[in-house]
Amino acid sequence: MQAPEPAKKSILFLSSYNSVRSQIAEGFMRQIFGDRYDISSAGVASGGVSPHAIRVMREIGIDIHHQRSKSINELKGRTFDIVVTLCDHGKEACIHCLPKGERVLHHNFLPPNEVGLPEEEIMEEFRELRGQINTWLVQQFS
């Protein structure tokens, strides 16, 4: 008789608007570590999933278009084994609403610049962020 599989740990990625950084992190975690974690993301406020984030993840074969931007208020009452804040604003704004006893990780990823740049430069900003988040997640969770 085989031993039962261990329960997945729950993880929450938290950022300002749940539109770029936390959506990219959620997509990577589902792709790389989805067998080990139950993954959610939220923001201080809901900002909609960035079309640039969807495009940059699609470039590497990860489809996040079905993910939905959520406010931290939508997750009230839920507990998570691990909470990961991906920006200083998200950490400061939401740290008071996290359940006690959680393991909290933090990394301040700067948002990509989308203002006044040509489309290809915007995409380069998103690719850079995508690479930073991927590298950090693999280092933290492997």
N, C-alpha and C positions, 0 to 999 in steps of 0.2 A: 504494500500500500504506500502510495506517494504522500509525502508531507504536503499540506496545503500551501499554496503560494502565499507569500507574505502580502499583507494589504499595502496598497499604494499609499505613499505619503502625499498629502495635499500641499500644493504650492500656489501662492498668489504673487503675481507680478504687479507692481503698483507704480504708476507714474502720474504726471500732471493730468493728461486728458485721455489716456488709454487709446491713443490714436496711432502712435508710431513705436516708441521704445518698448512698451509693454506688449504690444501686438506682435512685434518681431520676436521678442523673447518667448512669448506663448507659442508662436509657430515653431521656433527652433526646438523648444522643450518637447512639444508634441511629436516632432519628427525624430529627435535623437533619444529622448528619455521617456517617451509616452508609456512605455511598458512599466516604468517605475514610479511615475508621478501622476496624480490627478491635478491637472493644470487649469488655473483661472488667471484672469487679469482684470484690472480695474484702474480707474483714475480718480483724482480729486474731483473731476467732473468728466462727463462723457463728451467726447469730441468727434465721434465717428472715426472709422478706420481710414487712415490716410491712403488715397489711391497710389501715392508713391511707395508707401510701405508694401502694399499689395503687389505692385509691379516688381519691386526689388526682390521680394521673396519668391515670386513666380520665376524670376530669372534663374534661381537655383533649385527649382522644382518643388518649392513649398507653397502650398495654396492656403492663404489666410483670408481670402475674400469672404468666407462664410463666418469668420469671427465677428463678434459684435462688441462695440465699445460700451463699457458699463461704468457707472459711477460707483465709488466705494459704498455709497448708501444702499445700492442694490444687494450688497453682500452682507449687510448687517445680520448678526446672529450666526453667521457661519464661522467656523474655526478652521485654521490652516496650520499644518505642521511647520511650514516655512513661509515667511513673507519676505519678498525681495523688492526693495525700493530701488528704482532705476534712475531717479533724479532727486536732487536736494529738495526741490519744491514738494514733490510727492512725499518724501520722508517727513519733512516738517509739518505738512498739512495733515497727514494721515496717521502719524505715529501714535497720536492720542486715541485713535479709534481701533487700534489693533488689540486683539485679545491678549491677556497676560500669558506669559509662559511660552510664547512663540519663539522660534528661532528666526531672527531677523538678519538678513544680509542687505548690504547697501553698496551700490556703485553709482556714481553720478555720471551718466552718459549725457553728453551735451546734445541738444536736439539738432537735427540737420537744418541748414539754412534753406528756406524755400522762397525768400523774398528777393525779388529783383534779379534773380539769376536765370540764365538760359536753362532750358529743360535738361540738357545733358549734364550741366554742372550740379543741378539739383539731384539728379540721379547718382552722380558721383558721391555727393554728401551722404545719400541714403546707403550706398554700397559701403562706404567707410564705416558708418554706424552699424550696418548689418555685420560686417566683419568683426568689429569690436565686441558686439554683443555675443556673437557666436564663440569667439575665443574665450571670453570671460565665463560663459555658461559651461563650456567644456572643462575649463580649469576648476570651476566650483563644484561640478556635479559628477565628474568622471571618477 
